[in-house]
Amino acid sequence: MSPRLPDPDPAPGLFIAFEGGDGAGKSTQARLLARALRDQGREVVTTRQPGGTELGVALRDLVLHGGHVSPRAEALIFAADKAQHVTELVAPALARGAVVVTDRYTDSSVAYQGAGRDLGADEVDRLQRWAVGDLVPDLTVVVDVAAGEGRRRRGEQHDRLEREADVFHESVRQHFLDAAAAAPERYVVLDGTLAVATLHEQVLGALRDRGWLS
């Protein structure tokens, strides 16, 4: 059995992750949700992965903008980021009853390194779950767009992963969709081509359906 990180059992807070391909618009939706929750008086901690902690920022720069990193090393770096993230930021916030809204979490690593890099989704999932002590979001919102649309939205600015071919990004996209189909109680998939305001209302609706938002 994997050793658990020091998080409460059960956590009184709420943990929501936004996932999707590059350019899908998940960062915008994460920001809008955080604002709506704060307007209702909730303490909200927003973060992104990789990044969000001092170590995470350094790891993000290393893996996305540094020199060559092998696929296995890439997977391990992202796991290290998430381990630090949960210990330093996510678990303490949940323990005090805050809502944590994260732009990417373990699903991204499984999709990008497991499916996109073809390292094996099951193997990368086990690594990620060990790194975070099996801490799973209460809800994962997948903002879905086709690889070509994501590339169009990103324009000319690309990091190491964004530069990958559309076939890579379609593999990533399919993994998100497959994961959501396998666990509909924990995922909601939204059409990322819809207007920002429409998507935001759908996110709020998903929270209302679960009794988390008035």
Summary of the structure (lengths in Angstrom):
residues: 214
radius of gyration: 16.3
end to end distance: 38.2
largest distance: 47.8
contacts: 705
relative contact order: 0.20
helix: 52%
strand: 13%
